[in-house]
Amino acid sequence: MSAPYEGSATNGFAIFDQRLVQVDTVTAELSVTQPREIAPYVRMFAVLNDQLCSVTARAS
């Protein structure tokens, strides 16, 4: 079973809404509130979600 590798999330993050993303790094927790800074996390979540859905669909 394999899926195309498109990128990695090097830090954990949580998207609460279109106004807040919290990013956990090794040394700090960041609260990201600027739309231009939130956008890459939304895109990364979409990529990771697509990869998971692809693998899950193949496994069933």
Protein Blocks (a to p, Z undefined) as FASTA:
>chain_A
ZZddfbdcfbdcddfblmbccdddfkbccddfbfklmmmmmmmmmmmmmmmmmmmmmmZZ
